[in-house]
Amino acid sequence: MNEAILADTPLEDPKEDLLEFAPFASNLADAICKISAEECLVFALYGLWGTGKTTCLNFVLHYISKKPKNEKPIVVRFNPWWFSGHGELLNQFFKEFRISLGKEERFKGVVKLLADLTEGISRVPEPKVKIMAKVTSWFLRSLGKDKEAGQVRDAIRRDLQQQPSRILVVIDDIDRLPAEEVRDVFRVIKAVADFPKTIYLLAFEKGIVVKALESLQEMPGEAYLEKIVQVPFDLPIPDKIALRKLFLEQLDIILSDTPQELFDQTYWGNVFWDGIDHFLNTMRDVKRLTNALKATYPAVKREVNPIDFIAIETLRVFSSNIYQLIRTNRDMFAGHSDTHSYPKIEDIKPFHNKWAEQIPEEDKECIKNLLKRLFPKLEALFGGISYGADWQSTWRKQLRICSPDIFPVYFRLAVPEGEISHTKMQAILALAKNRDAFSNKLLELRRQHRPNGSTQVSAFLERMKDYTEKDIPREHIPEILQALFDVGDELLVSEDEGRGLFSWGMIFVLVG
């Protein structure tokens, strides 16, 4: 069994492909290797954060590496985000360029020229070096005014034009840069390093880059981008079925040893399709949620309903505002909804209408539906059926989050101090076949006090009525009754007066 946290790192080998990126990456690699481009050409791979752009780039490079030597380009890989904010982006770009070309003897002359071209950066005054925009602006101006710099670049262009091999420059994570550095990357590509027989493959979230460019340019960001990128691609949309399959496989591992009676398949289907599935749209989404569950669920296994716990963790990961709202307002969510409930349904409507209005439109329906599943009280509030006080025992037995007694466990990752855990209840009830052992346990609980001053035995007897003959074999009931009669007088202590210590009604339920 492997319960390791899933690293949020990109894949390298297409054999590990889970989202069917490999065919797309293979075709893109073929296009790059076969395209006849004497001048500089810019490809761009557009995709949202967390959708697998870097994985797709890795697959492209994998397929290129398998090509015959006479077909594959020399690869220069550069991640500007590693150097962001240090005034080294431009220098590091050409350094990576020189290192990659320096592996081939025939590029020795180009490498020397690249060193000459960037030598001037080291001579920029220190205050300017610390500000990438100023360095880039200075360097670009020098190309226009400095005859020597222009001659060096022309020499690089001539040398590369004569080379049989092409160069592929892969630049990732452009969308992580500050706006000025985003612009500088494109300015370098367009005005400095637009070398012949050079293909750029850029990966970024288009919306972020367009917004960054618009904040600095006098022209629309989209139009500026179109001037740079000749061949745009959209990253394939992750296969939803594959994402669900991966998620469910991870859940099987996480929920191992979970009591089967706590996992109702019909209820799980309703909760999953009503809410959880909505948030699982990328590999990163799946990893974030399953990693969260791997970290939190073991602490409360057997003390919470696993379905409710998965749902509330989904909200914690993807809708933290709603999660915090629930966590700090137990009485507004947990409990029943009949005419005798407190607070009354009509009194809490304004509270619930307010948060419902503030949910982003794309999440509103699924979050409302999910919360109605988790908290039956909301069914009545939003026009559904009401659930009376007689449901409280059932919810508590099922360890549901809608039980006011169980609710705190979901947020403290522990059974509240002084409460009797589900696991402990089962262990005590297992003693019922032996009257003396059961009696002694009751007396032991009487000596243990809860934070509110009452005894543990009062908590046990209150919870005991949640357990049916499925949990208490009928042949044990006479032993339980006899034990209660044997030590009943000793269980009646002043600390529990007025707290409903001894529920004779519960005894009649057991007998019946």
Kinemage of the C-alpha trace (Angstrom):
@kinemage 1
@onewidth
@group {chain A} dominant
@subgroup {mainchain}
@vectorlist {calphas} color= white
{ca met a 1} P 0.000 0.000 0.000
{ca asn a 2} L 1.424 3.389 -0.997
{ca glu a 3} L 0.108 6.381 0.923
{ca ala a 4} L 2.918 8.704 -0.138
{ca ile a 5} L 2.074 12.321 -0.845
{ca leu a 6} L 1.779 12.926 -4.581
{ca ala a 7} L 4.499 15.357 -5.582
{ca asp a 8} L 3.223 18.334 -7.527
{ca thr a 9} L 6.029 17.934 -10.032
{ca pro a 10} L 5.734 17.520 -13.798
{ca leu a 11} L 6.123 14.137 -15.444
{ca glu a 12} L 9.107 13.381 -17.669
{ca asp a 13} L 8.252 10.155 -19.461
{ca pro a 14} L 5.200 9.806 -21.752
{ca lys a 15} L 4.832 6.240 -20.459
{ca glu a 16} L 3.562 7.818 -17.235
{ca asp a 17} L 0.970 9.871 -19.113
{ca leu a 18} L -2.396 9.812 -17.370
{ca leu a 19} L -4.184 12.599 -19.227
{ca glu a 20} L -3.496 11.698 -22.870
{ca phe a 21} L -0.989 14.510 -23.439
{ca ala a 22} L 1.447 12.126 -25.115
{ca pro a 23} L -0.194 12.028 -28.595
{ca phe a 24} L -0.371 15.829 -28.700
{ca ala a 25} L 3.246 16.136 -27.522
{ca ser a 26} L 4.393 13.622 -30.126
{ca asn a 27} L 2.704 15.547 -32.933
{ca leu a 28} L 4.146 18.845 -31.688
{ca ala a 29} L 7.624 17.306 -31.564
{ca asp a 30} L 7.191 16.102 -35.157
{ca ala a 31} L 6.110 19.571 -36.272
{ca ile a 32} L 9.121 21.215 -34.631
{ca cys a 33} L 11.560 18.742 -36.153
{ca lys a 34} L 10.083 18.809 -39.654
{ca ile a 35} L 9.279 22.478 -40.083
{ca ser a 36} L 11.488 24.328 -42.538
{ca ala a 37} L 12.273 27.664 -40.929
{ca glu a 38} L 15.273 29.724 -41.934
{ca glu a 39} L 14.216 32.656 -39.773
{ca cys a 40} L 13.238 32.796 -36.107
{ca leu a 41} L 9.900 31.137 -35.351
{ca val a 42} L 7.928 31.308 -32.097
{ca phe a 43} L 5.578 28.545 -30.927
{ca ala a 44} L 3.448 29.066 -27.813
{ca leu a 45} L 1.643 26.549 -25.640
{ca tyr a 46} L -1.281 28.135 -23.796
{ca gly a 47} L -2.758 26.556 -20.671
{ca leu a 48} L -4.076 27.474 -17.228
{ca trp a 49} L -1.942 27.056 -14.132
{ca gly a 50} L -1.827 23.462 -12.958
{ca thr a 51} L -3.109 21.963 -16.198
{ca gly a 52} L 0.165 20.258 -17.142
{ca lys a 53} L 2.061 22.653 -19.419
{ca thr a 54} L 5.468 21.650 -18.069
{ca thr a 55} L 4.596 17.968 -18.300
{ca cys a 56} L 3.596 18.495 -21.919
{ca leu a 57} L 6.884 20.331 -22.617
{ca asn a 58} L 8.794 17.442 -21.050
{ca phe a 59} L 6.977 14.988 -23.291
{ca val a 60} L 7.769 17.101 -26.368
{ca leu a 61} L 11.461 17.115 -25.460
{ca his a 62} L 11.346 13.380 -24.782
{ca tyr a 63} L 10.040 12.684 -28.271
{ca ile a 64} L 12.561 15.078 -29.812
{ca ser a 65} L 15.395 13.296 -27.999
{ca lys a 66} L 14.391 10.053 -29.735
{ca lys a 67} L 14.682 11.556 -33.215
{ca pro a 68} L 17.667 10.826 -35.486
{ca lys a 69} L 20.529 13.251 -34.908
{ca asn a 70} L 20.118 14.904 -38.284
{ca glu a 71} L 16.452 15.718 -37.481
{ca lys a 72} L 16.519 16.941 -33.908
{ca pro a 73} L 17.435 20.503 -32.973
{ca ile a 74} L 19.860 21.560 -30.273
{ca val a 75} L 17.752 22.274 -27.186
{ca val a 76} L 18.232 25.310 -24.965
{ca arg a 77} L 15.987 25.179 -21.902
{ca phe a 78} L 15.454 28.313 -19.859
{ca asn a 79} L 13.151 29.052 -16.931
{ca pro a 80} L 13.138 32.815 -16.289
{ca trp a 81} L 11.254 32.393 -13.013
{ca trp a 82} L 14.369 30.918 -11.397
{ca phe a 83} L 16.144 34.249 -11.856
{ca ser a 84} L 13.230 36.645 -11.461
{ca gly a 85} L 13.862 39.724 -9.351
{ca his a 86} L 17.656 39.396 -9.278
{ca gly a 87} L 18.536 41.494 -12.326
{ca glu a 88} L 20.078 38.404 -13.927
{ca leu a 89} L 17.334 37.252 -16.270
{ca leu a 90} L 18.943 38.543 -19.480
{ca asn a 91} L 22.429 37.435 -18.493
{ca gln a 92} L 21.226 33.971 -17.482
{ca phe a 93} L 19.283 33.605 -20.719
{ca phe a 94} L 22.439 34.029 -22.795
{ca lys a 95} L 24.436 31.924 -20.344
{ca glu a 96} L 22.061 28.985 -20.891
{ca phe a 97} L 22.263 29.643 -24.618
{ca arg a 98} L 26.075 29.465 -24.516
{ca ile a 99} L 26.144 26.327 -22.358
{ca ser a 100} L 23.806 24.409 -24.665
{ca leu a 101} L 25.581 25.438 -27.875
{ca gly a 102} L 28.984 24.898 -26.268
{ca lys a 103} L 28.365 21.150 -26.240
{ca glu a 104} L 28.872 21.174 -30.019
{ca glu a 105} L 32.351 22.016 -31.309
{ca arg a 106} L 31.010 23.657 -34.459
{ca phe a 107} L 29.292 26.350 -32.363
{ca lys a 108} L 32.495 27.485 -30.670
{ca gly a 109} L 32.530 30.713 -32.682
{ca val a 110} L 28.889 31.483 -31.868
{ca val a 111} L 29.508 30.861 -28.174
{ca lys a 112} L 32.379 33.376 -28.213
{ca leu a 113} L 30.220 35.935 -29.988
{ca leu a 114} L 27.381 35.431 -27.490
{ca ala a 115} L 29.838 36.071 -24.671
{ca asp a 116} L 30.919 39.289 -26.384
{ca leu a 117} L 27.298 40.310 -26.907
{ca thr a 118} L 26.422 40.001 -23.215
{ca glu a 119} L 29.696 41.281 -21.804
{ca gly a 120} L 28.271 44.767 -21.580
{ca ile a 121} L 25.692 43.711 -18.997
{ca ser a 122} L 28.405 43.343 -16.370
{ca arg a 123} L 29.410 46.958 -16.978
{ca val a 124} L 25.963 48.370 -16.210
{ca pro a 125} L 26.032 50.377 -12.938
{ca glu a 126} L 24.995 48.316 -9.899
{ca pro a 127} L 21.627 50.068 -9.278
{ca lys a 128} L 20.603 49.235 -12.839
{ca val a 129} L 21.689 45.607 -12.623
{ca lys a 130} L 19.231 45.124 -9.785
{ca ile a 131} L 16.353 46.214 -11.965
{ca met a 132} L 15.827 43.883 -14.899
{ca ala a 133} L 13.746 46.331 -16.905
{ca lys a 134} L 16.535 48.924 -16.878
{ca val a 135} L 19.151 46.361 -17.889
{ca thr a 136} L 17.046 45.133 -20.779
{ca ser a 137} L 16.154 48.639 -21.900
{ca trp a 138} L 19.817 49.661 -21.784
{ca phe a 139} L 20.852 46.575 -23.704
{ca leu a 140} L 18.205 47.007 -26.386
{ca arg a 141} L 19.159 50.655 -26.840
{ca ser a 142} L 22.809 49.700 -27.164
{ca leu a 143} L 21.990 47.401 -30.069
{ca gly a 144} L 20.578 50.334 -31.963
{ca lys a 145} L 23.267 52.853 -31.054
{ca asp a 146} L 26.355 50.741 -30.384
{ca lys a 147} L 27.882 49.805 -33.712
{ca glu a 148} L 30.038 47.094 -32.171
{ca ala a 149} L 27.076 45.384 -30.454
{ca gly a 150} L 25.100 45.421 -33.684
{ca gln a 151} L 28.037 43.958 -35.579
{ca val a 152} L 28.408 41.158 -33.042
{ca arg a 153} L 24.736 40.233 -33.367
{ca asp a 154} L 24.982 40.277 -37.167
{ca ala a 155} L 27.987 37.954 -36.933
{ca ile a 156} L 25.969 35.557 -34.748
{ca arg a 157} L 23.143 35.589 -37.260
{ca arg a 158} L 25.505 34.824 -40.165
{ca asp a 159} L 27.171 32.000 -38.280
{ca leu a 160} L 23.872 30.376 -37.295
{ca gln a 161} L 22.537 30.751 -40.833
{ca gln a 162} L 25.358 28.538 -42.065
{ca gln a 163} L 24.812 25.826 -39.452
{ca pro a 164} L 22.916 22.689 -40.547
{ca ser a 165} L 21.275 22.262 -37.141
{ca arg a 166} L 18.437 24.301 -35.794
{ca ile a 167} L 18.077 25.512 -32.223
{ca leu a 168} L 15.006 24.982 -30.039
{ca val a 169} L 14.715 27.385 -27.106
{ca val a 170} L 12.160 26.224 -24.528
{ca ile a 171} L 10.972 28.882 -22.064
{ca asp a 172} L 8.521 27.905 -19.314
{ca asp a 173} L 6.740 29.724 -16.464
{ca ile a 174} L 6.640 33.132 -18.170
{ca asp a 175} L 3.289 33.729 -16.467
{ca arg a 176} L 4.955 33.642 -13.035
{ca leu a 177} L 7.049 36.734 -13.735
{ca pro a 178} L 6.238 40.320 -12.772
{ca ala a 179} L 4.671 42.310 -15.609
{ca glu a 180} L 7.895 44.140 -16.536
{ca glu a 181} L 9.847 40.893 -16.796
{ca val a 182} L 7.084 39.302 -18.890
{ca arg a 183} L 7.468 42.149 -21.353
{ca asp a 184} L 11.264 41.875 -21.246
{ca val a 185} L 11.199 38.190 -22.188
{ca phe a 186} L 9.225 38.989 -25.321
{ca arg a 187} L 11.419 41.979 -26.133
{ca val a 188} L 14.526 39.809 -25.917
{ca ile a 189} L 12.978 37.214 -28.226
{ca lys a 190} L 11.828 39.805 -30.736
{ca ala a 191} L 14.677 42.324 -30.700
{ca val a 192} L 17.796 40.575 -29.383
{ca ala a 193} L 17.666 36.821 -29.853
{ca asp a 194} L 15.582 36.546 -33.013
{ca phe a 195} L 18.298 34.405 -34.534
{ca pro a 196} L 17.875 32.443 -37.773
{ca lys a 197} L 17.144 28.719 -37.607
{ca thr a 198} L 15.933 29.267 -34.052
{ca ile a 199} L 12.558 28.056 -32.813
{ca tyr a 200} L 11.136 29.257 -29.519
{ca leu a 201} L 8.655 27.089 -27.653
{ca leu a 202} L 7.014 29.162 -24.912
{ca ala a 203} L 4.570 27.928 -22.270
{ca phe a 204} L 2.321 30.208 -20.235
{ca glu a 205} L -1.212 31.081 -19.229
{ca lys a 206} L -2.334 33.412 -21.969
{ca gly a 207} L -4.717 35.516 -19.885
{ca ile a 208} L -2.046 36.380 -17.311
{ca val a 209} L 0.514 37.331 -19.950
{ca val a 210} L -1.975 39.422 -21.947
{ca lys a 211} L -2.928 41.308 -18.779
{ca ala a 212} L 0.738 41.886 -17.900
{ca leu a 213} L 1.510 43.218 -21.371
{ca glu a 214} L -1.537 45.500 -21.383
{ca ser a 215} L -0.393 47.103 -18.132
{ca leu a 216} L 2.843 48.259 -19.792
{ca gln a 217} L 2.104 48.649 -23.497
{ca glu a 218} L 0.122 51.269 -25.365
{ca met a 219} L -1.439 48.544 -27.498
{ca pro a 220} L -3.755 45.675 -26.436
{ca gly a 221} L -1.850 42.760 -24.898
{ca glu a 222} L -3.468 40.297 -27.283
{ca ala a 223} L -2.296 42.287 -30.298
{ca tyr a 224} L 1.227 42.571 -28.876
{ca leu a 225} L 1.330 38.812 -28.315
{ca glu a 226} L 0.183 38.128 -31.872
{ca lys a 227} L 3.172 40.095 -33.167
{ca ile a 228} L 5.533 37.746 -31.314
{ca val a 229} L 3.876 34.313 -31.523
{ca gln a 230} L 3.464 32.826 -34.987
{ca val a 231} L 2.257 29.328 -34.034
{ca pro a 232} L -0.030 29.179 -30.960
{ca phe a 233} L -1.386 25.957 -29.460
{ca asp a 234} L -3.848 25.344 -26.656
{ca leu a 235} L -2.929 22.609 -24.205
{ca pro a 236} L -5.351 19.682 -24.558
{ca ile a 237} L -8.103 19.767 -21.961
{ca pro a 238} L -7.356 17.058 -19.347
{ca asp a 239} L -9.504 13.986 -19.776
{ca lys a 240} L -12.122 14.173 -17.021
{ca ile a 241} L -12.610 10.419 -16.889
{ca ala a 242} L -8.874 9.909 -16.365
{ca leu a 243} L -8.857 12.483 -13.559
{ca arg a 244} L -11.771 10.758 -11.829
{ca lys a 245} L -10.067 7.389 -12.180
{ca leu a 246} L -6.876 8.690 -10.586
{ca phe a 247} L -8.827 10.348 -7.774
{ca leu a 248} L -10.805 7.202 -6.973
{ca glu a 249} L -7.652 5.062 -7.059
{ca gln a 250} L -6.065 7.358 -4.493
{ca leu a 251} L -9.224 7.276 -2.360
{ca asp a 252} L -9.082 3.483 -2.245
{ca ile a 253} L -5.657 3.804 -0.634
{ca ile a 254} L -6.634 6.604 1.731
{ca leu a 255} L -9.840 4.908 2.927
{ca ser a 256} L -8.321 1.479 3.515
{ca asp a 257} L -9.462 -0.012 6.844
{ca thr a 258} L -12.432 2.368 6.964
{ca pro a 259} L -15.485 0.518 8.355
{ca gln a 260} L -17.676 -0.472 5.428
{ca glu a 261} L -20.869 0.457 7.263
{ca leu a 262} L -19.775 4.109 7.284
{ca phe a 263} L -19.455 4.254 3.509
{ca asp a 264} L -22.870 4.344 1.869
{ca gln a 265} L -22.393 4.036 -1.886
{ca thr a 266} L -25.615 5.854 -2.770
{ca tyr a 267} L -24.790 8.747 -0.473
{ca trp a 268} L -21.233 8.850 -1.871
{ca gly a 269} L -22.541 9.060 -5.429
{ca asn a 270} L -24.802 11.973 -4.514
{ca val a 271} L -22.042 13.881 -2.699
{ca phe a 272} L -19.448 13.258 -5.410
{ca trp a 273} L -21.585 14.273 -8.375
{ca asp a 274} L -23.296 17.155 -6.562
{ca gly a 275} L -20.096 18.845 -5.459
{ca ile a 276} L -16.697 17.160 -5.348
{ca asp a 277} L -16.407 16.374 -9.057
{ca his a 278} L -16.901 20.036 -9.935
{ca phe a 279} L -13.527 20.923 -8.394
{ca leu a 280} L -11.422 18.177 -10.009
{ca asn a 281} L -10.434 19.704 -13.338
{ca thr a 282} L -6.655 19.325 -13.447
{ca met a 283} L -4.012 16.918 -12.238
{ca arg a 284} L -2.985 19.543 -9.700
{ca asp a 285} L -6.552 19.620 -8.326
{ca val a 286} L -6.495 15.856 -7.803
{ca lys a 287} L -3.089 15.984 -6.126
{ca arg a 288} L -4.057 18.869 -3.841
{ca leu a 289} L -7.175 17.131 -2.560
{ca thr a 290} L -5.728 13.634 -2.193
{ca asn a 291} L -2.600 14.980 -0.502
{ca ala a 292} L -4.785 16.922 1.943
{ca leu a 293} L -6.765 13.776 2.743
{ca lys a 294} L -3.603 11.727 3.229
{ca ala a 295} L -2.450 14.256 5.799
{ca thr a 296} L -5.725 14.735 7.699
{ca tyr a 297} L -7.896 11.613 7.433
{ca pro a 298} L -5.694 9.178 9.423
{ca ala a 299} L -6.125 11.338 12.545
{ca val a 300} L -9.917 10.930 12.505
{ca lys a 301} L -10.377 7.587 10.771
{ca arg a 302} L -13.294 5.734 12.406
{ca glu a 303} L -14.395 8.954 14.157
{ca val a 304} L -15.940 10.750 11.165
{ca asn a 305} L -18.086 9.753 8.249
{ca pro a 306} L -15.525 9.324 5.430
{ca ile a 307} L -17.846 10.740 2.782
{ca asp a 308} L -18.584 13.872 4.774
{ca phe a 309} L -14.895 14.263 5.569
{ca ile a 310} L -13.886 14.088 1.901
{ca ala a 311} L -16.546 16.684 1.119
{ca ile a 312} L -15.528 19.115 3.866
{ca glu a 313} L -11.855 18.750 2.910
{ca thr a 314} L -12.835 19.532 -0.681
{ca leu a 315} L -14.272 22.813 0.541
{ca arg a 316} L -11.200 23.514 2.673
{ca val a 317} L -8.911 23.063 -0.336
{ca phe a 318} L -10.983 24.733 -3.045
{ca ser a 319} L -13.398 27.070 -1.251
{ca ser a 320} L -11.704 28.119 1.971
{ca asn a 321} L -14.135 30.975 2.679
{ca ile a 322} L -17.089 28.588 2.803
{ca tyr a 323} L -15.064 26.128 4.883
{ca gln a 324} L -14.238 28.815 7.446
{ca leu a 325} L -17.869 29.943 7.493
{ca ile a 326} L -19.009 26.419 8.351
{ca arg a 327} L -16.234 25.865 10.899
{ca thr a 328} L -17.184 28.945 12.908
{ca asn a 329} L -20.986 28.601 12.687
{ca arg a 330} L -21.923 25.118 13.857
{ca asp a 331} L -25.481 25.951 14.905
{ca met a 332} L -26.220 27.524 11.535
{ca phe a 333} L -25.398 24.284 9.714
{ca ala a 334} L -25.574 21.265 12.039
{ca gly a 335} L -28.712 19.927 13.679
{ca his a 336} L -32.324 19.307 12.675
{ca ser a 337} L -34.863 21.599 11.075
{ca asp a 338} L -38.332 21.027 12.516
{ca thr a 339} L -40.470 23.654 14.250
{ca his a 340} L -38.737 23.000 17.579
{ca ser a 341} L -35.169 23.407 16.294
{ca tyr a 342} L -32.923 26.219 17.454
{ca pro a 343} L -32.118 28.517 15.857
{ca lys a 344} L -35.342 28.490 13.863
{ca ile a 345} L -35.167 28.164 10.082
{ca glu a 346} L -36.731 31.572 9.464
{ca asp a 347} L -34.152 33.170 11.766
{ca ile a 348} L -31.151 31.782 9.902
{ca lys a 349} L -32.381 32.452 6.368
{ca pro a 350} L -30.710 35.894 6.107
{ca phe a 351} L -27.381 34.377 7.183
{ca his a 352} L -27.506 31.650 4.530
{ca asn a 353} L -28.834 33.891 1.792
{ca lys a 354} L -25.907 36.237 2.382
{ca trp a 355} L -23.148 33.658 1.896
{ca ala a 356} L -24.985 32.057 -1.020
{ca glu a 357} L -25.010 35.399 -2.829
{ca gln a 358} L -21.254 35.793 -2.381
{ca ile a 359} L -20.237 32.478 -3.969
{ca pro a 360} L -18.707 32.861 -7.450
{ca glu a 361} L -21.362 32.135 -10.045
{ca glu a 362} L -19.487 29.157 -11.504
{ca asp a 363} L -19.376 27.472 -8.064
{ca lys a 364} L -22.728 28.545 -6.648
{ca glu a 365} L -24.947 25.640 -7.663
{ca cys a 366} L -22.495 22.871 -6.774
{ca ile a 367} L -21.609 24.351 -3.366
{ca lys a 368} L -25.263 24.828 -2.433
{ca asn a 369} L -26.089 21.272 -3.533
{ca leu a 370} L -23.101 19.874 -1.659
{ca leu a 371} L -24.012 21.689 1.545
{ca lys a 372} L -27.606 20.494 1.317
{ca arg a 373} L -26.237 16.934 1.228
{ca leu a 374} L -23.928 17.514 4.182
{ca phe a 375} L -26.367 19.528 6.279
{ca pro a 376} L -30.027 18.418 5.957
{ca lys a 377} L -31.055 21.561 7.841
{ca leu a 378} L -30.347 23.476 4.627
{ca glu a 379} L -32.797 21.300 2.687
{ca ala a 380} L -35.682 22.959 4.491
{ca leu a 381} L -34.089 26.374 4.186
{ca phe a 382} L -33.747 26.100 0.409
{ca gly a 383} L -37.231 24.696 -0.120
{ca gly a 384} L -36.760 20.969 0.517
{ca ile a 385} L -37.991 18.595 3.204
{ca ser a 386} L -37.500 19.064 6.953
{ca tyr a 387} L -35.633 16.689 9.266
{ca gly a 388} L -36.859 16.405 12.857
{ca ala a 389} L -35.047 15.734 16.108
{ca asp a 390} L -35.515 11.979 15.675
{ca trp a 391} L -32.735 12.084 13.046
{ca gln a 392} L -30.126 13.256 15.557
{ca ser a 393} L -29.374 9.783 16.854
{ca thr a 394} L -29.006 8.385 13.321
{ca trp a 395} L -26.616 11.148 12.257
{ca arg a 396} L -24.540 10.730 15.395
{ca lys a 397} L -24.337 6.967 14.868
{ca gln a 398} L -23.245 7.503 11.257
{ca leu a 399} L -20.659 10.063 12.452
{ca arg a 400} L -22.152 12.666 10.128
{ca ile a 401} L -20.925 16.247 10.178
{ca cys a 402} L -24.536 17.411 10.571
{ca ser a 403} L -24.598 15.943 14.091
{ca pro a 404} L -23.809 18.779 16.524
{ca asp a 405} L -21.915 16.281 18.703
{ca ile a 406} L -19.701 14.993 15.865
{ca phe a 407} L -19.286 18.324 14.052
{ca pro a 408} L -16.212 19.490 16.073
{ca val a 409} L -14.223 16.355 15.187
{ca tyr a 410} L -14.122 17.420 11.526
{ca phe a 411} L -12.321 20.647 12.346
{ca arg a 412} L -10.157 19.740 15.334
{ca leu a 413} L -8.914 16.508 13.740
{ca ala a 414} L -9.561 14.937 17.131
{ca val a 415} L -12.474 13.914 19.320
{ca pro a 416} L -13.276 16.874 21.629
{ca glu a 417} L -11.952 16.518 25.152
{ca gly a 418} L -14.380 14.683 27.382
{ca glu a 419} L -16.380 13.080 24.562
{ca ile a 420} L -16.577 9.339 23.923
{ca ser a 421} L -15.151 8.387 20.546
{ca his a 422} L -16.859 5.924 18.226
{ca thr a 423} L -13.911 3.555 18.609
{ca lys a 424} L -14.108 3.741 22.404
{ca met a 425} L -17.878 3.163 22.348
{ca gln a 426} L -17.374 -0.034 20.389
{ca ala a 427} L -14.633 -1.196 22.752
{ca ile a 428} L -16.831 -0.627 25.822
{ca leu a 429} L -19.838 -2.328 24.256
{ca ala a 430} L -17.644 -5.321 23.458
{ca leu a 431} L -17.317 -5.842 27.231
{ca ala a 432} L -21.083 -6.293 27.581
{ca lys a 433} L -20.869 -10.064 27.258
{ca asn a 434} L -19.228 -10.037 30.703
{ca arg a 435} L -21.419 -8.349 33.322
{ca asp a 436} L -18.587 -7.746 35.801
{ca ala a 437} L -16.231 -6.284 33.196
{ca phe a 438} L -18.983 -4.017 31.890
{ca ser a 439} L -19.946 -2.895 35.424
{ca asn a 440} L -16.341 -2.096 36.286
{ca lys a 441} L -15.986 -0.063 33.094
{ca leu a 442} L -19.074 1.988 33.966
{ca leu a 443} L -17.642 2.742 37.386
{ca glu a 444} L -14.335 3.728 35.815
{ca leu a 445} L -16.166 6.162 33.512
{ca arg a 446} L -18.005 7.616 36.534
{ca arg a 447} L -14.650 8.621 38.020
{ca gln a 448} L -13.600 10.425 34.825
{ca his a 449} L -14.845 13.999 34.381
{ca arg a 450} L -15.517 16.063 31.283
{ca pro a 451} L -14.641 19.774 30.889
{ca asn a 452} L -18.239 20.747 31.742
{ca gly a 453} L -18.013 18.942 35.085
{ca ser a 454} L -20.197 15.957 34.197
{ca thr a 455} L -18.851 12.403 34.176
{ca gln a 456} L -17.776 10.262 31.246
{ca val a 457} L -20.447 7.729 32.108
{ca ser a 458} L -23.152 10.278 31.291
{ca ala a 459} L -21.621 10.751 27.836
{ca phe a 460} L -21.444 6.980 27.336
{ca leu a 461} L -25.059 6.350 28.301
{ca glu a 462} L -26.235 9.198 26.070
{ca arg a 463} L -24.344 7.757 23.100
{ca met a 464} L -25.400 4.199 23.913
{ca lys a 465} L -28.898 4.703 22.573
{ca asp a 466} L -27.410 5.313 19.116
{ca tyr a 467} L -26.329 1.693 18.954
{ca thr a 468} L -28.853 -0.906 17.800
{ca glu a 469} L -28.885 -4.669 18.120
{ca lys a 470} L -26.595 -4.722 15.075
{ca asp a 471} L -23.940 -3.360 17.409
{ca ile a 472} L -25.263 -4.937 20.612
{ca pro a 473} L -26.189 -8.622 20.225
{ca arg a 474} L -29.504 -9.434 21.872
{ca glu a 475} L -27.851 -12.013 24.119
{ca his a 476} L -25.757 -9.209 25.641
{ca ile a 477} L -28.753 -7.080 26.613
{ca pro a 478} L -29.596 -9.022 29.809
{ca glu a 479} L -25.982 -8.607 30.924
{ca ile a 480} L -26.135 -4.862 30.238
{ca leu a 481} L -29.399 -4.490 32.165
{ca gln a 482} L -28.100 -6.470 35.104
{ca ala a 483} L -24.899 -4.413 35.167
{ca leu a 484} L -26.925 -1.202 35.177
{ca phe a 485} L -29.034 -2.445 38.085
{ca asp a 486} L -25.932 -3.649 39.949
{ca val a 487} L -24.083 -0.336 39.872
{ca gly a 488} L -26.915 2.079 39.105
{ca asp a 489} L -26.884 3.705 42.540
{ca glu a 490} L -23.159 4.372 42.262
{ca leu a 491} L -23.608 5.997 38.858
{ca leu a 492} L -26.041 8.583 40.196
{ca val a 493} L -23.673 11.361 41.230
{ca ser a 494} L -24.323 15.044 41.888
{ca glu a 495} L -22.096 16.147 38.997
{ca asp a 496} L -24.609 14.686 36.562
{ca glu a 497} L -27.790 16.035 38.135
{ca gly a 498} L -29.967 17.679 35.552
{ca arg a 499} L -27.775 16.375 32.747
{ca gly a 500} L -29.901 13.392 31.763
{ca leu a 501} L -27.438 10.865 33.134
{ca phe a 502} L -29.656 7.830 33.335
{ca ser a 503} L -31.945 7.330 30.367
{ca trp a 504} L -34.464 4.674 31.377
{ca gly a 505} L -36.106 5.212 28.034
{ca met a 506} L -32.902 3.981 26.469
{ca ile a 507} L -33.101 0.759 28.476
{ca phe a 508} L -36.619 0.089 27.209
{ca val a 509} L -35.371 0.628 23.652
{ca leu a 510} L -32.689 -2.002 24.215
{ca val a 511} L -35.185 -4.460 25.670
{ca gly a 512} L -37.662 -3.856 22.850
